[in-house]
């Protein structure tokens, strides 16, 4: 089997495995164990889920739950506000907003099958949502410890779950050898700002002057607005040979100075504001991993841009007054493969979907 190949792409070091290596597929598992109670008993579906988009038999959802359970679920879906729906773990973020919008546009849900007409809800996720409504406490208790372990692997340093759930906006920052990019994204996954630095000179020459780093990074931070967290990409690059030492040194200097300057500039009441996010975890979330290597997120970001114009409820929102600018910025990078720009947006989306709205142990 061929080994990894390291090369420079878009001014970033990239490691790809030979095409013969099989891609990783994410396997999702969901279970809900509950104690006996006076609440209606849930009928556990005896189904193995392989493809969330696969078509199910007509009225399959209605057959999984008793009439009392269906009535309880529909009552919640038809009367709860967006904030009340977000109390259920699987309805945080875009799903709760989409449910309320669908209800306003088409009227109350008449049956559980109609829930699958809501964007981001397919057969499997709809079953999970129904179970979450029926047993919110049991599901939360069962996932408490695994969720903490997952968050420890995803983010450093450890942050209280309550602070993550209360996030309103973040700045996602990704830097390479000659470029730095950042995206300002709110909890509705609206892209408030998205920029990259084109005057990156830190890797030119062989000297590593602290004053040069300080000047460059301070200039970039001065353009950033206030946010709840500043999330830095944590690279998985390790030293394989001595030729990589300058690259690794650059990354460590960048990370240290960003931590110091961002915390000094934006920290309030001594609370930590800067986090590092696992790069490979973001890649797995978007199915960009091939073996242990991550592929480009360029096409995925391109799809986000088009969906923001073509779909009523896109996964990522680009404000109408900025969408043209962002498209032009993206198109100007297509020949250069500016991975930092793409990755800064993907990291922001993954942060919300994994750490704020949900997490997967």
Residue, then its C-alpha position, 0 to 999 in steps of 0.5 A: x500500500x502506498x504511503x502518504x505524499x506530502x506536498x505544497x497546495x495553495x501555499x499550505x502543506x498537504x498530505x494525501x494518501x494514494x487513491x487505493x486507500x479506501x475512504x472513511x464512512x461515518x457510522x451513526x448510532x443512536x439509542x435511547x434507554x429509559x426507565x419505566x414511568x407513567x409516560x406513554x411507552x415508546x415503541x423502539x423501531x426494529x430498523x437498521x439505518x444505512x442511508x438517511x435519504x433512503x425512502x421508507x414505506x408510506x406511513x412508516x413513522x406513524x407505525x412506530x409510535x402509539x396514537x398517544x405518543x403521536x399526539x404528544x409529539x405533534x402537540x410539541x411540534x405545533x405549539x412550541x416556539x423556536x426557543x422551546x424547541x431548542x430545549x430538545x437536543x436534536x432540535x437546536x439550531x437550524x432544525x428548530x427554525x425550519x420547523x417553525x417556518x414550515x409551520x407558519x407557511x403550511x400550517x400545523x403538522x397533521x402527522x409525523x410523516x409531514x415532518x420529513x418535509x422540513x429541511x434537514x429532517x429525513x427519515x432517520x433524523x425524524x425518528x430521533x427527533x420524535x424519540x428526543x421529544x418523548x424522552x428528553x431527560x433520559x437521552x441527555x443523561x445517557x450522553x452526558x459523559x461521552x459528550x464531555x469526552x468528545x468535546x475534550x477531543x474536539x476543543x482545547x482548552x476545556x470549556x463549560x458546556x453552558x458557555x458553548x450553548x450560549x454562544x451568539x457568534x464566533x471568529x473562526x481563524x485558519x492560518x498557513x505558511x503565507x496566508x491567514x483567513x477568518x470567518x465571523x459566523x453567528x448561531x444562525x450560521x449567517x456569515x457576517x464577515x469572511x476575509x483573508x490576508x493577502x500580504x502575508x510575509x512571515x515565511x519569507x526568508x529564514x529569520x523568525x523575528x518576533x517583531x515581524x510576527x507581532x506587527x503582522x498579527x496585530x494588524x489582522x486582529x485589529x480588523x476582527x470584531x468582538x465575538x464570544x469565541x475565537x477558534x483556531x485550527x489545530x493542525x495535526x502536522x508532526x515532524x517526520x523529517x528535519x525539513x518540516x521544522x520551519x513549518x512547524x515552528x511557524x505554526x507554533x509561533x502563530x498559535x502562541x501569538x494569536x492566543x496571547x493577542x486575542x485574549x489580551x484584546x477581547x477577554x472579559x472578566x478573566x474568561x478564556x476566549x480563544x480555543x483550538x479546534x481539531x482539524x481532522x474532527x472538522x474533516x470527518x464532520x464534512x466527510x473530507x477524510x481519506x484515511x488519515x488525510x484531509x482533502x480540500x473543502x473547496x467544492x463544499x464551500x462552493x455548494x454553500x454559496x450556491x445554496x444560499x441563493x437557490x434554497x429557501x433554507x440553506x445550511x449556511x446563510x450569506x447576507x444578500x448585500x454581501x453574497x456577490x462580494x463573497x462569490x467574487x472572492x471565492x472565484x478569484x481563488x479557484x485557480x490558487x486553491x486558497x484552502x485557508x479561506x475555505x477551511x475557516x468557514x468550514x471550521x465555523x460551521x462544524x463548531x456550531x453543529x458539533x459543539x453548540x447545537x449537538x455533539x457526537x461521542 
